[in-house]
Amino acid sequence: MENLQNLLWLYMILGFTILPAVRGALVALQRRMLIARIERQRGTKVIALIHRQQAGFLGALMARYINLDDSEQIMEKVRAAGTRPIDLVIHTPGGLVIAASQIARVLRAHAPGVTAIVPQYAMSGGTFLCLASDQILMDQHAMLGPVDPQLNGMPASAYSRVLKEKDRDAIADNTIMMADMSEKATAQLQRMAFELLQPKLGKDRATEVATMLTEGRWTHDHPLYVEQLQEMGLPVSTAIPAEFRQLLGLSGAAQAQVIKRAEQKG
């Protein structure tokens, strides 16, 4: 009986800790090898910004977004790229405007050029990074999204609309203040988008597209597919090398191990 209990404990230790860790390490090694092969083939520096669920405190699963840690890491990797062009693999729902705008400025200043690779989606702040790139390679069914500002979980355009459609005496002071912040945030993002688009589209078209993406014309999670992006004039192509889809798959496999371990602990 004691031997059976010892075997059970050994099985649990191997099954829940050691073997998943080994599998995760093997996937991470495959990922590094694939990145090295892509860099040799394309003569680029590959930088991955891939956000998936991750295990947090006590195994709780948390969604990841663009944050200031990402901007710090990517800025360092861009500097390390030197004279090599950059392939930036983006898979993110978005995140902090301040972080996305800082990354976008760094990418725009990288003279050898930046190619944004979108195997599945790059929404909100991720779209900003695509606008900063010289070209965008997307899967045929991948998507970008609007970059309109969100305040307290609500679109900025909604606050502005309330101010326009209701009598001011019937509007709470907090809503009026939020509407003021919304107008400023929208103007700021429109200017940022224009600055990224103007070299590619020219002044008039850049103004039109920047307004379109920031004014709240669509919901914030509205998908913008290849055809619509090309109609806007963005340098979008579906000629995405298969290796980048493999890279996203390996990243997903590594994260799946983390999530599986978290679920098992729960």
C-alpha positions as CSV (number, residue, x, y, z in Angstrom):
1,M,0.0,0.0,0.0
2,E,2.8,2.3,0.9
3,N,4.6,1.6,-2.4
4,L,1.3,2.4,-4.3
5,Q,1.1,5.7,-2.5
6,N,4.7,6.5,-3.4
7,L,4.1,5.7,-7.0
8,L,1.0,7.9,-7.0
9,W,3.0,10.8,-5.6
10,L,5.7,10.2,-8.2
11,Y,3.1,10.2,-11.0
12,M,1.6,13.4,-9.7
13,I,5.0,15.1,-9.4
14,L,6.0,14.0,-12.9
15,G,2.6,14.7,-14.5
16,F,2.0,18.1,-13.0
17,T,5.4,19.7,-12.7
18,I,8.4,18.0,-14.4
19,L,6.9,16.7,-17.7
20,P,4.9,19.9,-18.5
21,A,8.1,22.0,-17.7
22,V,10.1,19.8,-20.1
23,R,7.5,20.0,-22.8
24,G,7.4,23.8,-22.4
25,A,11.2,24.0,-22.6
26,L,11.2,22.0,-25.8
27,V,8.5,24.2,-27.4
28,A,10.5,27.3,-26.4
29,L,13.6,25.8,-28.0
30,Q,11.7,25.1,-31.2
31,R,10.5,28.7,-31.1
32,R,14.0,30.1,-30.8
33,M,15.3,27.8,-33.6
34,L,12.4,28.8,-35.9
35,I,13.1,32.5,-35.2
36,A,16.8,32.0,-36.0
37,R,15.9,30.2,-39.3
38,I,13.5,33.0,-40.3
39,E,16.2,35.6,-39.5
40,R,18.8,33.8,-41.7
41,Q,16.3,33.4,-44.6
42,R,15.0,36.9,-44.6
43,G,18.1,38.8,-43.3
44,T,15.9,40.5,-40.6
45,K,15.6,40.8,-36.9
46,V,12.4,39.0,-35.7
47,I,10.6,40.6,-32.7
48,A,7.5,38.9,-31.4
49,L,4.7,40.8,-29.5
50,I,2.4,37.9,-28.8
51,H,-0.2,38.3,-26.1
52,R,-2.2,35.3,-24.8
53,Q,-3.7,34.3,-21.5
54,Q,-1.1,33.6,-18.8
55,A,-1.1,32.1,-15.3
56,G,-1.1,34.8,-12.6
57,F,-1.3,34.7,-8.8
58,L,-2.4,31.3,-7.5
59,G,-2.8,30.0,-11.0
60,A,-5.5,32.5,-12.0
61,L,-5.6,33.1,-15.8
62,M,-5.1,36.7,-16.9
63,A,-5.3,38.3,-20.4
64,R,-2.2,40.2,-21.5
65,Y,-2.1,43.6,-23.1
66,I,0.5,46.0,-24.4
67,N,2.1,47.7,-21.4
68,L,5.2,49.7,-20.6
69,D,7.3,46.6,-20.0
70,D,6.5,45.7,-23.7
71,S,7.7,49.1,-24.8
72,E,10.9,48.9,-22.8
73,Q,11.7,45.4,-24.2
74,I,10.8,46.2,-27.8
75,M,12.8,49.5,-27.7
76,E,15.9,47.5,-26.6
77,K,15.3,44.9,-29.3
78,V,15.0,47.5,-32.0
79,R,18.2,49.1,-30.9
80,A,19.9,45.7,-31.0
81,A,18.7,45.1,-34.6
82,G,21.2,47.7,-35.7
83,T,21.2,47.9,-39.5
84,R,18.9,44.9,-40.1
85,P,15.3,45.4,-41.1
86,I,12.7,44.2,-38.5
87,D,10.0,41.6,-38.8
88,L,7.5,42.5,-36.0
89,V,5.1,39.6,-35.3
90,I,2.0,41.1,-33.7
91,H,-0.8,39.1,-32.0
92,T,-2.5,41.4,-29.4
93,P,-5.9,42.8,-28.4
94,G,-4.2,46.2,-27.8
95,G,-3.3,47.9,-24.5
96,L,-2.0,51.2,-23.1
97,V,-2.0,54.1,-25.5
98,I,1.2,55.5,-24.0
99,A,3.1,52.2,-24.5
100,A,1.8,51.6,-28.0
101,S,2.6,55.2,-29.1
102,Q,6.2,54.8,-27.8
103,I,6.7,51.6,-29.6
104,A,5.3,53.1,-32.8
105,R,7.7,56.0,-32.6
106,V,10.6,53.7,-32.2
107,L,9.5,51.5,-35.2
108,R,8.9,54.6,-37.4
109,A,12.5,55.8,-36.7
110,H,14.1,52.5,-37.6
111,A,15.6,53.4,-41.0
112,P,16.3,49.9,-42.3
113,G,12.5,49.4,-42.4
114,V,9.9,47.4,-40.4
115,T,7.4,44.8,-41.6
116,A,4.4,44.1,-39.4
117,I,3.4,40.4,-39.5
118,V,-0.2,39.7,-38.4
119,P,-1.1,36.0,-38.5
120,Q,-4.4,36.4,-36.8
121,Y,-5.2,39.8,-35.2
122,A,-3.6,43.1,-34.1
123,M,-6.4,45.2,-32.6
124,S,-6.4,48.8,-31.1
125,G,-2.8,49.5,-30.0
126,G,-1.6,46.6,-32.2
127,T,-3.1,48.4,-35.2
128,F,-1.1,51.5,-34.3
129,L,2.1,49.4,-34.6
130,C,1.0,48.3,-38.0
131,L,0.5,51.9,-39.0
132,A,4.0,52.7,-38.0
133,S,5.4,49.9,-40.2
134,D,6.6,50.2,-43.8
135,Q,4.5,47.2,-44.9
136,I,1.9,44.9,-43.3
137,L,1.7,41.2,-44.1
138,M,-1.5,39.6,-43.0
139,D,-3.2,36.2,-43.2
140,Q,-6.2,36.5,-45.6
141,H,-8.6,36.3,-42.7
142,A,-6.5,38.2,-40.1
143,M,-7.8,41.6,-38.9
144,L,-6.8,45.0,-37.5
145,G,-9.2,47.3,-35.7
146,P,-10.1,50.9,-35.0
147,V,-7.8,53.0,-32.7
148,D,-10.5,55.2,-31.2
149,P,-9.8,56.1,-27.5
150,Q,-11.7,54.4,-24.7
151,L,-12.3,56.1,-21.4
152,N,-13.6,54.1,-18.4
153,G,-14.4,51.2,-20.7
154,M,-16.6,53.4,-22.9
155,P,-15.8,54.9,-26.4
156,A,-14.8,58.5,-26.3
157,S,-17.2,59.3,-29.1
158,A,-20.2,58.2,-26.8
159,Y,-19.3,60.9,-24.2
160,S,-19.0,63.5,-27.0
161,R,-22.4,62.5,-28.5
162,V,-24.1,62.9,-25.1
163,L,-22.8,66.4,-24.8
164,K,-24.1,67.2,-28.3
165,E,-27.5,65.6,-28.0
166,K,-28.6,66.5,-24.5
167,D,-29.3,69.8,-22.8
168,R,-26.2,70.7,-20.8
169,D,-28.3,71.3,-17.7
170,A,-29.4,67.7,-17.9
171,I,-25.9,66.3,-18.0
172,A,-23.9,65.4,-14.9
173,D,-20.7,67.3,-14.3
174,N,-18.7,64.1,-14.5
175,T,-20.1,63.3,-17.9
176,I,-19.2,66.8,-19.1
177,M,-15.6,66.4,-17.8
178,M,-15.4,63.0,-19.5
179,A,-16.6,64.5,-22.8
180,D,-13.9,67.2,-22.5
181,M,-11.2,64.4,-22.0
182,S,-12.8,62.5,-24.9
183,E,-12.3,65.3,-27.3
184,K,-8.7,65.8,-26.3
185,A,-8.0,62.1,-26.5
186,T,-9.6,61.7,-29.9
187,A,-7.6,64.7,-31.2
188,Q,-4.4,63.3,-29.9
189,L,-4.9,59.9,-31.4
190,Q,-5.9,61.4,-34.7
191,R,-2.7,63.4,-34.8
192,M,-0.6,60.3,-33.9
193,A,-2.3,58.2,-36.6
194,F,-1.9,61.0,-39.2
195,E,1.8,61.3,-38.4
196,L,2.3,57.6,-39.0
197,L,0.1,57.5,-42.2
198,Q,1.2,60.7,-43.9
199,P,4.5,59.4,-45.3
200,K,2.6,56.4,-46.9
201,L,-0.6,58.0,-48.0
202,G,0.0,61.7,-48.4
203,K,-1.5,64.5,-46.4
204,D,-5.2,64.4,-47.6
205,R,-5.7,60.7,-47.5
206,A,-3.8,60.3,-44.2
207,T,-6.1,62.9,-42.7
208,E,-9.2,61.0,-44.0
209,V,-8.0,57.6,-42.8
210,A,-6.8,58.8,-39.4
211,T,-10.2,60.4,-38.8
212,M,-11.9,57.2,-39.9
213,L,-9.9,55.1,-37.5
214,T,-10.3,57.3,-34.5
215,E,-13.7,59.0,-34.7
216,G,-15.8,56.1,-33.3
217,R,-17.4,55.2,-36.6
218,W,-17.3,51.5,-35.6
219,T,-17.3,49.7,-32.3
220,H,-13.8,49.3,-30.9
221,D,-13.7,45.6,-31.6
222,H,-14.9,46.0,-35.2
223,P,-12.7,43.8,-37.5
224,L,-11.0,45.5,-40.4
225,Y,-10.0,42.9,-43.0
226,V,-7.4,43.0,-45.7
227,E,-9.8,44.2,-48.5
228,Q,-11.0,47.2,-46.4
229,L,-7.5,48.1,-45.3
230,Q,-6.3,48.0,-48.9
231,E,-9.1,50.3,-49.9
232,M,-7.9,52.7,-47.3
233,G,-4.6,52.7,-49.1
234,L,-2.6,50.9,-46.4
235,P,0.4,48.8,-47.7
236,V,-1.2,45.5,-46.9
237,S,-0.4,42.1,-48.5
238,T,-1.4,38.5,-47.8
239,A,2.0,37.2,-48.8
240,I,2.8,36.1,-45.3
241,P,5.4,33.4,-45.1
242,A,4.2,30.1,-43.5
243,E,7.0,30.2,-40.9
244,F,5.2,33.1,-39.1
245,R,2.1,31.1,-38.7
246,Q,4.2,28.3,-37.3
247,L,5.8,30.8,-34.9
248,L,2.4,31.9,-33.6
249,G,1.4,28.2,-33.2
250,L,4.5,27.4,-31.2
251,S,3.9,30.4,-29.0
252,G,0.4,29.1,-28.5
253,A,1.6,25.6,-27.7
254,A,4.0,27.0,-25.0
255,Q,1.2,29.1,-23.4
256,A,-1.2,26.1,-23.6
257,Q,1.2,24.3,-21.3
258,V,1.0,27.2,-18.8
259,I,-2.7,27.3,-18.9
260,K,-3.1,23.6,-18.6
261,R,-0.9,23.6,-15.5
262,A,-3.0,26.4,-14.0
263,E,-6.2,24.6,-14.7
264,Q,-4.9,21.4,-13.2
265,K,-3.9,23.3,-10.0
266,G,-7.3,24.9,-9.9
